[in-house]
Amino acid sequence: METISTELLVIGAGPGGYVAAIRGAQLGLETTVVEDGQVGGVCLNWGCIPSKAMIQAADTFHRLHKEVPAMGITGVENASIDAERLQAWKGGIVKKLTNGVKMLFKGNKIRLVNGRARLVAPGAVEVDRADGPLRIEAKKGIIVATGGAPIELPGLAFDGTDIIGAMEAVSLKEIPKRLAVIGGGVIGLELGTVYRKLGAQVTVVEMTSRILPGIDPEIVAACARRLRQLKIKVLTESRAVGVEKTADGLNLKIVSGEKENQVVVDKVLSAVGMRPITEGLGFKDMGIEIDELGFVKTDKHCRTNVAGIYAVGDLTGQPMLAHKASFEGEVAAEAIAGETGRNRHMPMPSAVFTDPEIGCIGLTEPQAVEAGYKTKIGKFFFAASGKALALQETSGLVKVVADAETDKVLGVHIAGPHASDLLGEAAIAVYKGLTTKDMAHIVHAHPTLSETLLEGFLAADGLAIHAVRR
Ligand SMILES: Cc1cc2nc3c(=O)[nH]c(=O)nc-3n(C[C@H](O)[C@H](O)[C@H](O)COP(=O)(O)OP(=O)(O)OC[C@H]3O[C@@H](n4cnc5c(N)ncnc54)[C@H](O)[C@@H]3O)c2cc1C
């Protein structure tokens, strides 16, 4: 078998793998990446970026009916959506970014091998390629970054047309008239909102008693309110159990407590979460430890229990987010290059691109109370922000959770316009253990959305300027 050698070998070129490879090359390691699909992984090809492009387009279209005419811009109310052109536009963004990754590989002298890799020894993989098998020996380390795949529900297997996953949902060339979304989590609500704003009737079926598990209840409430305004029907404590094709459409059977219901739709989007891809990689033969949820166990430097093999990204557990994958990729590559200063166990920001957008970092109020903190809370509502009014996006709030004894910021939770971009400042406060006063004493430019954060930090001591004292 043809055999090549390298210093660092990365399996998978998603945000975990490609970032690991670039960092490895920057640190002087001869680096090879094996990818069996498209570089960029889920994130660039059908996850983060395509979904955000769709969200932007859907929101722009939706605003043409009410918000834009309200500004005195007329003649736009009857605009229509060309789903094929929308796809072409989205495809262009994906192409630019994936080509960009290939250029970065070239610029960093990273070798890209197309094929499916399987571990065959602690320092070696075999790659199933179109032009014959290849053995790659890695002298310094292997980083596995094979990511995740959508979970399939029993009785509701993906068929690519009627029952679809996120991959198909970001690529539809026709807007369905009636859409059922199974799962009231991040992906289900983001894509459900897209199709609602593009004109579909949308029903979300969620098994638990609430949408967006893990997010601060007050932040979720802002999102739930907007879902109601948008007339997205959310059925909680309801399980989708099967689907039947009829002349009128797809009958999705739903069990809510004792009751059995059905909703008739044109498409079913099943978005009940992602699972790590651990099969077919030789993990069992290598003795790589997997936890009870199916994720690869790693230490603070992303090492598995087998010397020389590291794992990063969706493969290693929650949160299954692109920036967590990239961060772990950097940590692993640095460790292989001998730099072990960074630890993967850091507070992870998370952004949800619902309407309003959500951005969170650190402890929620219930988590802080459970951890034994005496908390003080600062809240500020976007309705009182001049910038938010000008943007016509006044839903939501900033909620600062601080330690009442030390004044340290424990968490910041935002529902509102550009919440994901506002997170940077909040992350600095949490990472650096800053106090609400440290943050409140920074002058924030006017008029900006960042002033809502400033007011949130001030509000923790009852000192918000643009809020009526109660
Ligand atoms: C619809 C959707 C929207 C999302 N939006 C966001 C968001 O807004 N923000 C965010 O942070 N995250 C988001 N995510 C999650 C994000 O996409 C993932 O967390 C991220 O892509 C994980 O990166 P990764 O490198 O671990 O794996 P992946 O991106 O899954 O990449 C793994 C790569 O490994 C390759 N591979 C697998 N097995 C092999 C093998 N044996 N040999 C060679 N190659 C192999 C695959 O082809 C793939 O390219 C979203 C996900 C979805 C589905």
The ligand as an SDF file (V2000), in Angstrom:
LIG
                    3D

 53 58  0  0  0  0  0  0  0  0999 V2000
  -28.1810   23.7410   10.7780 C   0  0  0  0  0  0  0  0  0  0  0  0
  -27.0190   23.9330   11.7210 C   0  0  0  0  0  0  0  0  0  0  0  0
  -26.7140   25.2000   12.1530 C   0  0  0  0  0  0  0  0  0  0  0  0
  -25.6420   25.4140   12.9970 C   0  0  0  0  0  0  0  0  0  0  0  0
  -25.3790   26.6840   13.4010 N   0  0  0  0  0  0  0  0  0  0  0  0
  -24.3540   26.9070   14.2440 C   0  0  0  0  0  0  0  0  0  0  0  0
  -24.0460   28.2320   14.6620 C   0  0  0  0  0  0  0  0  0  0  0  0
  -24.7190   29.2040   14.2820 O   0  0  0  0  0  0  0  0  0  0  0  0
  -22.9840   28.4150   15.4790 N   0  0  0  0  0  0  0  0  0  0  0  0
  -22.2260   27.3630   15.9170 C   0  0  0  0  0  0  0  0  0  0  0  0
  -21.2710   27.5940   16.6670 O   0  0  0  0  0  0  0  0  0  0  0  0
  -22.4840   26.1020   15.5420 N   0  0  0  0  0  0  0  0  0  0  0  0
  -23.5330   25.8480   14.7190 C   0  0  0  0  0  0  0  0  0  0  0  0
  -23.7820   24.5610   14.3030 N   0  0  0  0  0  0  0  0  0  0  0  0
  -22.9240   23.4670   14.8040 C   0  0  0  0  0  0  0  0  0  0  0  0
  -21.6160   23.3830   14.0250 C   0  0  0  0  0  0  0  0  0  0  0  0
  -21.8890   23.2420   12.6530 O   0  0  0  0  0  0  0  0  0  0  0  0
  -20.7770   22.2200   14.5350 C   0  0  0  0  0  0  0  0  0  0  0  0
  -20.6380   22.3410   15.9350 O   0  0  0  0  0  0  0  0  0  0  0  0
  -19.4120   22.1930   13.9060 C   0  0  0  0  0  0  0  0  0  0  0  0
  -19.5040   22.0700   12.5080 O   0  0  0  0  0  0  0  0  0  0  0  0
  -18.5810   21.0380   14.4800 C   0  0  0  0  0  0  0  0  0  0  0  0
  -17.3200   21.0660   13.9120 O   0  0  0  0  0  0  0  0  0  0  0  0
  -16.4200   19.7480   13.8340 P   0  0  0  0  0  0  0  0  0  0  0  0
  -15.1370   20.1820   13.1870 O   0  0  0  0  0  0  0  0  0  0  0  0
  -16.3780   19.0750   15.1310 O   0  0  0  0  0  0  0  0  0  0  0  0
  -17.1890   18.7650   12.8650 O   0  0  0  0  0  0  0  0  0  0  0  0
  -17.8560   18.9040   11.4190 P   0  0  0  0  0  0  0  0  0  0  0  0
  -18.1330   20.2960   11.0350 O   0  0  0  0  0  0  0  0  0  0  0  0
  -18.9880   17.9390   11.4320 O   0  0  0  0  0  0  0  0  0  0  0  0
  -16.7260   18.3600   10.4430 O   0  0  0  0  0  0  0  0  0  0  0  0
  -16.3220   17.0230   10.4760 C   0  0  0  0  0  0  0  0  0  0  0  0
  -15.6950   16.6740    9.1400 C   0  0  0  0  0  0  0  0  0  0  0  0
  -15.1030   15.3950    9.2390 O   0  0  0  0  0  0  0  0  0  0  0  0
  -15.3020   14.6950    8.0230 C   0  0  0  0  0  0  0  0  0  0  0  0
  -15.1820   13.2590    8.3190 N   0  0  0  0  0  0  0  0  0  0  0  0
  -15.9930   12.4960    9.1000 C   0  0  0  0  0  0  0  0  0  0  0  0
  -15.5160   11.2390    9.1680 N   0  0  0  0  0  0  0  0  0  0  0  0
  -14.3860   11.2030    8.4200 C   0  0  0  0  0  0  0  0  0  0  0  0
  -13.4280   10.1920    8.1060 C   0  0  0  0  0  0  0  0  0  0  0  0
  -13.5250    8.9610    8.5970 N   0  0  0  0  0  0  0  0  0  0  0  0
  -12.3920   10.5170    7.2980 N   0  0  0  0  0  0  0  0  0  0  0  0
  -12.2610   11.7650    6.8070 C   0  0  0  0  0  0  0  0  0  0  0  0
  -13.1240   12.7600    7.0710 N   0  0  0  0  0  0  0  0  0  0  0  0
  -14.1650   12.4830    7.8720 C   0  0  0  0  0  0  0  0  0  0  0  0
  -16.7070   15.1260    7.5980 C   0  0  0  0  0  0  0  0  0  0  0  0
  -16.8810   14.9530    6.2100 O   0  0  0  0  0  0  0  0  0  0  0  0
  -16.7090   16.5930    8.0070 C   0  0  0  0  0  0  0  0  0  0  0  0
  -16.2930   17.4250    6.9400 O   0  0  0  0  0  0  0  0  0  0  0  0
  -24.8450   24.3120   13.4320 C   0  0  0  0  0  0  0  0  0  0  0  0
  -25.1440   23.0230   12.9880 C   0  0  0  0  0  0  0  0  0  0  0  0
  -26.2160   22.8230   12.1400 C   0  0  0  0  0  0  0  0  0  0  0  0
  -26.5220   21.4280   11.6730 C   0  0  0  0  0  0  0  0  0  0  0  0
  1  2  1  0
  2  3  1  0
  2 52  2  0
  3  4  2  0
  4  5  1  0
  4 50  1  0
  5  6  2  0
  6  7  1  0
  6 13  1  0
  7  8  2  0
  7  9  1  0
  9 10  1  0
 10 11  2  0
 10 12  1  0
 12 13  2  0
 13 14  1  0
 14 15  1  0
 14 50  1  0
 15 16  1  0
 16 17  1  0
 16 18  1  0
 18 19  1  0
 18 20  1  0
 20 21  1  0
 20 22  1  0
 22 23  1  0
 23 24  1  0
 24 25  2  0
 24 26  1  0
 24 27  1  0
 27 28  1  0
 28 29  2  0
 28 30  1  0
 28 31  1  0
 31 32  1  0
 32 33  1  0
 33 34  1  0
 33 48  1  0
 34 35  1  0
 35 36  1  0
 35 46  1  0
 36 37  1  0
 36 45  1  0
 37 38  2  0
 38 39  1  0
 39 40  1  0
 39 45  2  0
 40 41  1  0
 40 42  2  0
 42 43  1  0
 43 44  2  0
 44 45  1  0
 46 47  1  0
 46 48  1  0
 48 49  1  0
 50 51  2  0
 51 52  1  0
 52 53  1  0
M  END
$$$$
